[in-house]
Amino acid sequence: MASLNVLYPSKEGARFDLAYYRATHIPLAMKVMGAANVILIEGVAMGSAPPAYVMIAHFQFASPEALRAGLANPAIADVRADIAKFTDIKPTVMQGRSA
């Protein structure tokens, strides 16, 4: 199984609209990329320190080919453009596979 992980690091004063992210952005990303599943991990503080990440989205794909096809979809530009509607955080993106 292949994965695409999108990590939004915590930054003081940064904007992240969780409601929009869940209701609009994630369904758009799932449709465009054709992911089989997504797991959303919301960062929580450990003690007095803020979480390292506000959100991590772990998109799962049936195969590396399915992931490549999803990222090659021309509509991926719409997914990227939508990011500004819910956050001003620049995400880190990592491709992976199940170990």
C-alpha positions in Angstrom: 0.0 0.0 0.0 1.3 3.5 -0.9 0.7 6.6 1.1 0.8 10.4 0.9 1.3 12.2 4.1 0.5 15.9 4.4 1.8 17.5 7.6 0.9 20.9 8.8 3.4 22.1 11.4 2.3 24.2 14.4 3.2 27.8 14.1 2.3 30.5 16.6 -0.5 32.7 15.2 -1.1 30.5 12.2 -4.6 29.9 10.8 -6.1 26.5 10.4 -9.9 26.1 9.8 -10.5 22.5 10.9 -14.2 22.6 10.0 -13.5 23.7 6.4 -10.6 21.2 6.2 -12.8 18.2 7.2 -16.0 19.2 5.3 -14.6 20.6 2.1 -10.8 20.1 1.5 -10.5 16.4 2.5 -13.5 15.3 0.3 -12.0 17.3 -2.6 -8.6 15.7 -2.2 -10.1 12.2 -1.9 -12.1 12.7 -5.1 -9.3 14.2 -7.1 -6.5 11.8 -6.0 -8.7 8.7 -5.8 -7.3 7.7 -2.4 -8.7 4.4 -0.9 -8.7 5.9 2.6 -7.6 8.8 4.7 -6.7 9.0 8.4 -6.7 12.4 9.9 -4.5 13.0 13.0 -5.1 16.2 14.9 -2.1 17.3 17.0 -2.6 17.7 20.7 -0.4 19.4 23.3 1.8 17.3 25.5 2.1 19.2 28.7 2.7 22.9 28.1 4.3 22.5 24.7 2.2 22.9 21.6 1.8 20.0 19.3 4.5 19.6 16.7 1.8 19.4 14.0 -1.7 20.9 13.8 -2.8 18.2 11.5 -1.4 15.2 9.6 -3.4 13.6 6.8 -2.4 10.1 5.9 -3.9 9.2 2.5 -3.7 5.5 1.5 -3.6 4.2 -2.0 -4.0 0.7 -3.3 -0.6 0.8 -5.1 2.2 3.2 -6.0 0.7 3.4 -9.4 -2.6 4.6 -8.0 -0.8 7.3 -6.0 1.1 8.4 -9.1 -2.1 8.6 -11.1 -3.8 10.6 -8.4 -0.9 13.1 -8.3 -0.9 13.3 -12.1 -4.6 14.3 -12.2 -4.7 17.8 -13.6 -7.4 18.7 -11.0 -4.7 18.4 -8.3 -4.1 22.1 -9.0 -7.6 22.7 -7.5 -6.6 20.8 -4.3 -3.4 22.9 -4.0 -5.3 26.1 -4.6 -7.9 25.2 -1.9 -5.2 25.1 0.8 -5.3 28.9 1.1 -9.0 28.7 2.0 -8.3 26.9 5.3 -4.7 27.6 6.4 -1.7 29.9 6.0 0.6 27.0 7.0 2.9 25.6 4.2 2.5 21.8 4.5 5.3 19.2 4.3 4.4 16.3 2.0 5.9 12.9 2.2 5.2 9.8 0.0 5.6 6.5 1.7 4.7 2.8 1.7 3.6 0.4 4.4 6.5 -1.2 6.1 
